[in-house]
Amino acid sequence: MRGDQEPVLLVCPKCRETVIVYLPIEEFPRCQNPECEGVKMILEELLDEGKSY
């Protein structure tokens, strides 16, 4: 059973920079890299228990 807050890995499709956020969120964040000009990050992976990075 999943909890209220689920960790997910987001990635920038342009520079491949990653960030971990917890769902639910209102909208996915934008990449902070100046070269990406605020590209919206996309979902890479759901992080289940037992994984570590």
N, C-alpha and C positions, 0 to 999 in steps of 0.2 A: 504494500500500500504506500502510496506517495503522500508526502506531507504538504503543508500549505505553501512553503517556499522551496522551489526546486532550483538547484544550481545548474546553469547551462554555460557552455563555452560559445562565445560569439567571435567571429573573425571578420576582418575587413577584406572584402573581395579584391581590393586593389593592392594593398601592401602586405596582407596576411597577418597583420598585428592581431593579437588575441586578447580577450578580456573575459573574466568570469562574472556573471551577474546572477541574481536570484529572481526567478519568476514567481508571481506575476509582476510584470512591469508594464507601464502604459505604452511605451514604445521603445524599440531598440535604440541604443545610443549611437552617436555618430563617431567616426574615427577621429582621434585627436592629432594624428600625423598631419602636419601642414601640407605635405605633398598630395594628400587625398582630398583636400578641400571639403571635408565634412561628409564623406560617403557614409551612408547608413550601414552598420554592421549587420551580418547575417548569422543565422544559427548554424553552428558547426556540429555540436554534440551535446546531448543530455548527459550530465555528470551524475552517475549513480553512486551509491555508497560503495566503498571499497577501492575506488580509484584514487590515485594521487598523482599530482603533477609537480 
